[in-house]
Amino acid sequence: MLTQWFKLEQKGTTARREVLGGLTTFLTMAYIIFVNPDVLGAAGMDKGALITVTCLAAFVGTLLVGIWANVPFAMAPGMGLNAFFTYTLVMGEKVSWETALGVVFISGVFFLVLTLAGVREKIINAIPVTLRLAVAAGIGLFIAFIGFRNMGLIVDNPATLVGMGEFTPQVLFALLGVLLIIVMEIRKVKGSILIGILFSFSLGLFFGDLKLPEAVVSLPPAIDPLLFKLDVVGALKISLVSAVFSFMFVDLFDSIGTVMACSFEAGMVDKEGRIHKVGKVLEADAIATIIGSLLGTSTTTTFIESASGIASGARTGLASLVTGALFLLALFFAPLIGAVPSYATAPALVFVGAMMFKNAGKIDYKDLTQAIPAFLTIFLMPLTYSISVAISFGFASYVVLKVLTGGAKELSWMMYFIGVLSVLNLLF
């Protein structure tokens, strides 16, 4: 039955290869079970409930894209988007986490409408590749900065705003975790990020003051503190329009970039470069975001770690089914997951941030009308502690520079509209 449903023979694969691919994908992205509750927990949300919600959101999104589009992709609450949720909206703009969930819900609805209406292509084509790369690089720098702060290497300094902290055992454990992840990635070891987190955690157990929980396995924590707690009405404010746009924009380009990369790896691209089933994948992405916000988590998106499963042979949604099932199984290890401290998850933030920042190398620095907006986008993201503010500076400066240097005709009406929204966001 599975062979027929997922068309294994037609895709030139076997059930064994799909199971192996699904397991590989899970191992490479399981770190999100530790990191997402840690990041969103800083917004005042219940960490136990977040563990359950993270696993459920990953299960639902991954199952949805696997069955609906029959592709070996996996979904979970996205890195960078969870940081935007906590550090920009809740902590930076003093928005309640309930209202922030409302913003996520609205952005998901808009994303779905744009996907169904075919408008997403117009938005993608309107924004230059340089700025898309800058946003990814900026988010990478931002979450790496958060990682260094969480481990204690970067601290407040009244004279210079930030400074280097003391080399405490926790800082050392975290840095060794980062080093281990990098070495294993170079050696192409599967699950390197998860292993790095567990390594730092183990050092804390043996040489620090951490202790294992009384029970390692238990029933999943209840999600009542988060379920349906989103405030959609509170999110319908002019002041939050830019936040909705930022969530939608980052999710849109993150999904498109991931889908493109994984599709080429899986041979899902035709001779003309068109990606098979991209519409269904994006629809599943948007629906997963809406469901995730109802459960109580930030934007759910397609994970680039899906490429690891594809490299192991996965070609169909059966691999996604396996990955999703493993996220459900992880629910019963909530006590162990909840015992992992911030400094042990920090290596994941630093490494993922570094991998996202490598996009900066693809930016065209010869054209100043693109280089300067890109620089502002990347540089201001960690310094303003705001993804939306940095994006607004980048987009607004791009439009202004093009107009002032005779390149107005190069801009589409959509880019002008985005530029106006960016200026309004900075002013109000």
C-alpha positions as CSV (number, residue, x, y, z in Angstrom):
1,M,0.0,0.0,0.0
2,L,2.8,2.4,0.9
3,T,4.6,1.6,-2.3
4,Q,1.5,2.5,-4.3
5,W,0.6,5.6,-2.3
6,F,4.0,7.2,-2.3
7,K,4.9,5.8,-5.8
8,L,8.2,4.3,-4.6
9,E,8.9,2.3,-7.8
10,Q,8.1,5.3,-10.0
11,K,10.5,7.5,-8.0
12,G,13.2,4.8,-8.2
13,T,13.4,4.2,-4.4
14,T,12.6,1.6,-1.8
15,A,10.9,1.6,1.6
16,R,14.3,0.9,3.3
17,R,15.9,3.9,1.6
18,E,13.0,6.1,2.6
19,V,13.1,4.9,6.2
20,L,16.8,5.6,6.4
21,G,16.4,9.0,4.8
22,G,13.6,9.9,7.2
23,L,15.8,8.9,10.2
24,T,18.7,10.9,8.9
25,T,16.6,14.0,8.4
26,F,15.3,13.7,12.0
27,L,18.7,13.3,13.5
28,T,20.0,16.4,11.7
29,M,17.1,18.6,12.8
30,A,16.1,17.1,16.2
31,Y,18.1,20.0,17.8
32,I,15.0,22.2,17.3
33,I,13.2,20.2,20.0
34,F,15.8,21.6,22.5
35,V,16.3,25.0,21.0
36,N,12.8,26.2,20.2
37,P,11.4,25.8,23.7
38,D,14.6,27.5,25.0
39,V,14.1,30.5,22.7
40,L,10.4,30.9,23.0
41,G,10.6,30.2,26.7
42,A,12.5,33.5,27.1
43,A,9.2,35.2,25.9
44,G,7.5,33.9,29.1
45,M,5.8,30.9,27.5
46,D,5.6,27.6,29.4
47,K,8.7,25.6,28.4
48,G,7.2,22.2,29.1
49,A,4.2,22.9,26.9
50,L,6.6,24.3,24.3
51,I,8.4,20.9,24.1
52,T,5.1,19.2,23.3
53,V,4.0,21.9,20.9
54,T,7.4,21.9,19.0
55,C,7.1,18.2,18.4
56,L,3.5,18.4,17.4
57,A,4.1,21.3,15.0
58,A,7.0,19.4,13.4
59,F,4.9,16.2,13.2
60,V,1.8,18.0,11.6
61,G,3.9,20.1,9.2
62,T,6.1,17.2,8.1
63,L,3.2,14.8,7.7
64,L,1.3,17.4,5.7
65,V,4.0,18.1,3.2
66,G,4.8,14.4,2.9
67,I,1.3,13.3,2.2
68,W,0.1,16.4,0.3
69,A,3.1,16.9,-1.9
70,N,4.8,13.5,-1.6
71,V,8.2,15.0,-1.2
72,P,10.9,14.1,1.3
73,F,10.8,17.4,3.2
74,A,10.5,18.1,6.9
75,M,9.0,21.1,8.7
76,A,9.3,22.5,12.2
77,P,9.3,25.9,13.9
78,G,12.0,27.9,12.1
79,M,15.2,29.2,13.4
80,G,15.5,33.0,13.1
81,L,11.7,33.3,13.1
82,N,11.5,32.1,16.7
83,A,14.2,34.6,17.6
84,F,12.2,37.4,15.9
85,F,9.2,36.3,17.8
86,T,10.9,36.4,21.2
87,Y,13.7,39.1,21.0
88,T,12.1,41.5,18.6
89,L,8.3,41.4,19.2
90,V,8.0,40.2,22.8
91,M,11.1,41.6,24.4
92,G,11.9,44.4,22.0
93,E,8.5,45.9,21.2
94,K,6.8,44.7,24.5
95,V,4.1,42.8,22.6
96,S,2.6,39.9,24.6
97,W,3.4,36.4,23.4
98,E,-0.3,35.9,22.9
99,T,-0.5,38.8,20.5
100,A,2.8,37.6,18.8
101,L,1.1,34.3,18.1
102,G,-1.7,36.3,16.6
103,V,0.8,38.0,14.3
104,V,2.1,34.5,13.3
105,F,-1.4,33.3,12.5
106,I,-2.2,36.4,10.4
107,S,1.1,36.1,8.5
108,G,0.3,32.4,7.8
109,V,-3.1,33.3,6.5
110,F,-1.6,36.0,4.2
111,F,1.1,33.6,3.1
112,L,-1.6,31.0,2.2
113,V,-3.7,33.5,0.3
114,L,-0.7,34.8,-1.7
115,T,0.4,31.2,-2.5
116,L,-3.1,30.2,-3.7
117,A,-3.4,33.5,-5.7
118,G,0.0,33.1,-7.3
119,V,1.2,36.5,-6.0
120,R,4.3,35.0,-4.3
121,E,6.2,34.9,-7.6
122,K,5.6,38.6,-8.0
123,I,7.0,39.4,-4.6
124,I,10.0,37.1,-5.1
125,N,10.8,38.6,-8.5
126,A,10.4,42.2,-7.2
127,I,13.0,41.9,-4.5
128,P,16.6,41.7,-5.8
129,V,18.6,38.6,-5.0
130,T,21.2,40.7,-3.1
131,L,18.6,41.7,-0.5
132,R,17.3,38.1,-0.2
133,L,20.8,37.0,0.5
134,A,21.4,39.8,3.0
135,V,18.2,38.9,5.0
136,A,19.4,35.3,5.4
137,A,22.9,36.4,6.3
138,G,21.6,39.0,8.8
139,I,19.4,36.5,10.5
140,G,22.4,34.2,10.8
141,L,24.4,36.9,12.4
142,F,21.5,37.7,14.7
143,I,20.9,34.2,16.0
144,A,24.7,33.6,16.4
145,F,24.8,36.7,18.5
146,I,22.0,35.3,20.6
147,G,23.9,32.0,20.9
148,F,27.0,33.7,22.2
149,R,24.9,35.7,24.6
150,N,23.1,32.6,25.9
151,M,26.4,30.8,26.6
152,G,27.7,33.9,28.5
153,L,30.6,34.8,26.1
154,I,28.9,38.1,25.2
155,V,27.6,40.2,28.1
156,D,26.3,43.7,28.8
157,N,28.9,46.5,29.1
158,P,27.7,50.0,30.2
159,A,30.7,51.6,28.4
160,T,30.7,49.7,25.1
161,L,27.1,48.3,25.1
162,V,28.5,44.8,24.8
163,G,31.7,43.1,26.0
164,M,33.2,39.7,26.5
165,G,32.1,37.7,29.6
166,E,34.2,35.6,31.9
167,F,35.4,32.2,30.8
168,T,33.1,30.2,33.2
169,P,32.7,26.4,32.9
170,Q,29.4,27.0,31.1
171,V,31.1,29.2,28.4
172,L,33.8,26.5,28.0
173,F,31.3,23.7,27.7
174,A,29.4,25.7,25.0
175,L,32.5,26.6,23.0
176,L,33.6,22.9,23.0
177,G,30.1,22.0,21.8
178,V,30.5,24.5,18.9
179,L,34.0,23.1,18.1
180,L,32.6,19.5,18.1
181,I,29.8,20.4,15.7
182,I,32.2,22.1,13.3
183,V,34.6,19.2,13.3
184,M,31.8,16.6,12.8
185,E,30.2,18.7,10.0
186,I,33.6,18.8,8.2
187,R,33.8,15.0,8.6
188,K,30.1,14.8,7.4
189,V,28.9,13.1,10.6
190,K,25.0,12.9,10.6
191,G,23.3,14.6,13.5
192,S,26.3,16.8,14.4
193,I,24.2,19.6,15.9
194,L,22.2,17.3,18.1
195,I,25.4,15.6,19.2
196,G,27.0,19.0,20.0
197,I,24.0,19.9,22.2
198,L,24.2,16.6,24.1
199,F,27.9,16.9,24.4
200,S,27.7,20.3,26.1
201,F,24.9,19.0,28.3
202,S,27.0,16.0,29.3
203,L,29.9,18.2,30.3
204,G,27.6,20.1,32.5
205,L,26.4,16.9,34.1
206,F,29.9,15.5,34.8
207,F,31.9,18.7,35.5
208,G,29.2,21.3,36.2
209,D,26.3,21.6,38.5
210,L,23.6,20.0,36.2
211,K,21.6,17.0,37.3
212,L,19.6,14.5,35.4
213,P,15.8,14.7,36.0
214,E,14.3,12.0,38.2
215,A,12.5,10.5,35.2
216,V,13.9,10.5,31.7
217,V,10.7,9.2,30.1
218,S,7.2,10.4,30.9
219,L,3.9,11.4,29.3
220,P,4.2,14.6,27.2
221,P,3.6,17.9,29.1
222,A,0.1,19.3,28.6
223,I,-0.2,22.1,26.0
224,D,-3.1,23.8,27.8
225,P,-1.0,26.8,28.7
226,L,-0.4,27.6,25.0
227,L,-3.3,25.9,23.0
228,F,-5.5,28.5,21.3
229,K,-4.0,31.3,23.5
230,L,-3.2,33.5,20.4
231,D,-4.7,37.0,20.3
232,V,-5.6,37.6,16.7
233,V,-7.7,40.8,17.5
234,G,-4.7,42.3,19.4
235,A,-2.5,41.6,16.4
236,L,-4.8,43.6,14.1
237,K,-2.9,46.9,14.7
238,I,-1.2,49.2,12.3
239,S,1.9,49.1,14.4
240,L,2.2,45.4,13.8
241,V,1.8,45.4,10.0
242,S,5.5,45.4,9.5
243,A,5.8,42.4,11.9
244,V,3.2,40.5,9.9
245,F,5.1,41.4,6.7
246,S,8.5,40.4,8.2
247,F,7.2,36.9,9.3
248,M,5.6,36.4,5.9
249,F,8.7,37.6,4.0
250,V,11.2,35.6,5.9
251,D,9.1,32.5,5.8
252,L,8.5,33.0,2.1
253,F,12.1,33.3,1.1
254,D,13.3,30.8,3.6
255,S,10.9,28.2,2.2
256,I,11.6,29.1,-1.4
257,G,15.4,28.8,-0.9
258,T,15.1,25.5,1.0
259,V,12.6,24.0,-1.5
260,M,14.9,25.0,-4.4
261,A,18.0,23.5,-2.7
262,C,16.3,20.3,-1.7
263,S,14.5,19.9,-5.0
264,F,17.8,20.1,-7.0
265,E,19.3,17.5,-4.6
266,A,16.3,15.2,-5.1
267,G,16.1,15.6,-8.8
268,M,12.7,17.3,-8.7
269,V,13.6,20.0,-11.2
270,D,12.8,19.7,-14.9
271,K,15.0,20.8,-17.8
272,E,13.8,24.3,-17.7
273,G,14.6,24.7,-14.0
274,R,11.0,24.5,-12.8
275,I,10.4,22.8,-9.5
276,H,7.8,20.0,-9.3
277,K,5.0,20.6,-6.7
278,V,6.5,23.8,-5.4
279,G,2.9,25.2,-5.0
280,K,1.8,22.3,-2.8
281,V,4.9,22.6,-0.7
282,L,4.3,26.3,0.0
283,E,0.7,25.6,0.7
284,A,1.6,23.0,3.2
285,D,4.1,25.5,4.7
286,A,1.5,28.1,5.1
287,I,-1.1,25.7,6.6
288,A,1.5,24.3,9.0
289,T,2.3,27.9,10.2
290,I,-1.4,28.5,10.9
291,I,-1.8,25.2,12.8
292,G,1.4,25.9,14.7
293,S,0.2,29.3,15.9
294,L,-3.0,27.7,17.1
295,L,-1.0,25.1,19.0
296,G,1.3,27.9,20.4
297,T,4.6,28.2,18.5
298,S,6.2,30.6,16.1
299,T,6.3,30.1,12.3
300,T,6.7,26.6,11.0
301,T,8.8,26.3,7.9
302,T,10.6,23.8,5.7
303,F,14.0,22.8,7.1
304,I,17.1,22.8,4.9
305,E,18.2,19.7,7.0
306,S,15.8,17.8,4.7
307,A,18.7,17.7,2.3
308,S,20.6,15.3,4.5
309,G,17.8,12.7,4.2
310,I,17.7,13.3,0.5
311,A,21.4,12.7,0.3
312,S,20.8,9.4,2.1
313,G,18.4,8.3,-0.7
314,A,15.0,9.7,0.3
315,R,12.8,10.6,-2.6
316,T,9.2,10.5,-1.4
317,G,6.8,11.5,1.3
318,L,7.4,8.2,3.1
319,A,10.6,9.6,4.4
320,S,8.6,12.6,5.8
321,L,6.2,10.1,7.4
322,V,9.2,8.5,9.3
323,T,10.6,11.9,10.4
324,G,7.2,13.0,11.6
325,A,6.7,9.7,13.6
326,L,10.1,10.2,15.3
327,F,9.0,13.7,16.4
328,L,6.0,12.1,18.0
329,L,8.2,9.6,19.8
330,A,10.4,12.4,21.1
331,L,7.4,13.7,23.1
332,F,7.9,11.0,25.7
333,F,11.4,12.3,26.5
334,A,10.3,15.7,27.6
335,P,11.9,15.6,31.1
336,L,15.3,15.1,29.6
337,I,14.8,17.8,26.9
338,G,13.5,20.2,29.5
339,A,16.7,19.7,31.6
340,V,19.0,21.0,28.9
341,P,20.1,24.6,29.8
342,S,20.5,27.5,27.4
343,Y,24.3,27.3,27.3
344,A,24.0,23.7,25.9
345,T,21.6,24.8,23.1
346,A,23.8,27.8,22.3
347,P,26.2,25.9,20.1
348,A,23.3,25.1,17.8
349,L,22.4,28.8,17.5
350,V,26.0,29.7,16.7
351,F,26.6,27.0,14.1
352,V,23.2,27.5,12.3
353,G,23.9,31.3,12.4
354,A,27.3,30.7,10.8
355,M,25.8,28.6,8.0
356,M,23.1,31.2,7.3
357,F,25.7,34.0,7.3
358,K,27.7,32.4,4.4
359,N,25.1,33.8,2.1
360,A,26.9,37.2,2.5
361,G,29.6,35.9,0.3
362,K,27.2,35.8,-2.7
363,I,26.3,39.5,-2.5
364,D,27.4,41.8,-5.3
365,Y,29.5,44.4,-3.5
366,K,30.5,46.2,-6.7
367,D,27.1,47.8,-7.2
368,L,26.7,50.2,-4.2
369,T,23.0,50.5,-4.8
370,Q,22.8,46.9,-3.7
371,A,25.9,46.6,-1.5
372,I,24.9,49.4,0.9
373,P,21.3,48.2,1.5
374,A,22.6,44.7,2.0
375,F,25.2,45.9,4.5
376,L,22.6,47.8,6.5
377,T,20.3,44.8,6.5
378,I,23.0,42.5,7.9
379,F,24.7,45.0,10.2
380,L,21.6,46.4,11.8
381,M,19.9,43.1,12.5
382,P,21.9,42.1,15.6
383,L,22.6,45.7,16.7
384,T,19.0,46.8,16.7
385,Y,17.9,43.3,17.9
386,S,15.2,43.5,15.3
387,I,14.8,41.6,12.0
388,S,11.9,43.8,10.8
389,V,13.8,47.1,11.5
390,A,16.9,45.8,9.6
391,I,14.8,44.6,6.7
392,S,13.0,47.9,6.5
393,F,16.3,49.9,6.5
394,G,17.6,47.6,3.7
395,F,14.5,47.8,1.5
396,A,13.9,51.5,2.0
397,S,17.6,52.4,1.3
398,Y,17.5,50.2,-1.8
399,V,14.5,52.1,-3.3
400,V,15.9,55.5,-2.3
401,L,19.4,54.8,-3.8
402,K,17.9,53.5,-7.1
403,V,15.7,56.6,-7.4
404,L,18.5,59.0,-6.7
405,T,21.0,57.4,-9.0
406,G,18.8,57.1,-12.1
407,G,17.7,53.5,-11.6
408,A,14.1,54.2,-10.9
409,K,13.0,52.3,-14.0
410,E,14.6,49.1,-12.6
411,L,12.1,49.0,-9.8
412,S,8.7,47.3,-10.1
413,W,5.5,48.8,-8.6
414,M,5.7,45.9,-6.0
415,M,9.2,47.1,-4.9
416,Y,7.9,50.7,-4.6
417,F,5.1,49.4,-2.4
418,I,7.5,47.4,-0.2
419,G,9.7,50.5,0.1
420,V,6.8,52.6,1.3
421,L,5.8,50.0,3.8
422,S,9.4,49.9,5.0
423,V,9.6,53.7,5.5
424,L,6.3,53.7,7.4
425,N,7.6,50.9,9.7
426,L,10.7,53.0,10.5
427,L,8.7,56.2,11.1
428,F,5.8,54.8,13.2
